[in-house]
């Protein structure tokens, strides 16, 4: 029987205190305090950038001066303010929407504090928008007042006020960044999402979680066995995973808030590669029937186990489409591992990869139009590729550096997390889902693999 | 007997002569006469040989000892052996079948043993696919041994994929060692 192990208390603490942030945010639905001349927060249609996720967003030049008067705050509050500022800058940088003109670039200007006069100064450097942020103290809490200002109209287009304890500084910044992205793109930002992954940093392979930017890496299992293949539920409340602690590979569920573990499917010699349906009510997985490995589905309480695929050989690594109507998987039915898609009841099986002799690890984009996967490039190396399901055209995202495996889309479809040996041992990286560019390494300790990006946090 | 006394005397004389030639200086014989007990008034004390540790040339059967020792012996004595696979394959080669036949022979001779068959892969595939492939390798080995008369209930498969490599280098010499089915005695049952 799996042990009920406490997850890091911070998970629980954060979810409780988030409520505090949201509550503090409410009075700020209208900018507080309203800057002079700023109109109500009306989404200007000419500013909102509504584009399909696959398209390139225009880059906005954003003037982002230093947070004023931070050093006048008491030490802990000033530290929280600096962390908030640092986080907000990196969040906005990661969105790919902005090119940020920070304090160094803005040092050439002589600003007065009067927006009417300063706006033209910022615009002279090419800035189209200005982000003003102030950090204050309210009791034992830190308050962020942030305004995104359109420099042409001098209007505040996003104004927010957030309050939380010092330890929530990063979360406050993430929340504001996501709000800015939502306003500009009509699509929520991903700064509050997490990535589940496998690490051996504590000796044995365990499931870990980290924030989307690699911060706050924390262990989620303590089975001291082999644990692998984490898979988020559609609500982000549960992670299905594989562990060997009971003998052979079997499926378990971990409740993210409480850390409670429970068995899902443990009968039989091999149950592996779990994947939640988008509604979280079912789990697809690979199961052995003797030498025949097939895709099965069960309900989220482990009941109702039924077979989906039917071919001799290996069928494994299922991935549920965002619509819930299809399941992608890997099959050796044509001699080499290739990716196939079937309807959710197991019919209408069609092969979707034709290049290369080893393709595995299908991951759907949030809009269901693309599948990322790992394709074997050389004997000992995989590259990431993205398949357009409409044209069936495939585009490589990596080449030449290390073995790149286990892709997982961010919920906005703009980034892909993956594991790579490009820096030596296997580590988690993220890159741009369209270009393969802006690669960022998120893990450094031990060997890390199998990232699975969480859905949006409800 | 009486008909040829001379012949017997001759044989004795020759024997004595040969003995005398072989041992030119015979060791002095102890004179038992001087120590003869002439007045046996006391009962004789029995003198028994000193008890000596029993020497048993037969070693204890290592297969009847603990499970770890049984595994160690079975592999060292070649009673059990791993079988190896080609890259991304779970087909049994001719050498693999021969090895599995000997494994099966051992299990038929020792019906008390329960066995776990571990399927392993080299590091080159993906973790998820390798987990499935390892199971398929273990199952291929199991199926063949069952076809040779080993009860299926005695054999349990477990795939480790690429999680437990035998050899940790990144070259074919290591990879070929890691694409294997490994056999592990896990317990005994009472038979007959």
Interface residues (C-beta under 8 A of the other chain):
Chain A: X205 X226 X228 X229 X242 X244 X247 X248 X249 X269 X270 X272 X273 X286 X288 X290 X291 X293 X313 X314 X316 X317 X330 X336 X337 X358 X360 X361 X374 X379 X380 X382 X405 X406 X449 X450
Chain B: X88 X90 X123 X124 X125 X126 X127 X128 X129 X131 X132 X133 X135 X136 X138 X139 X140 X142 X143 X156 X157 X158 X159 X160 X163 X164 X170
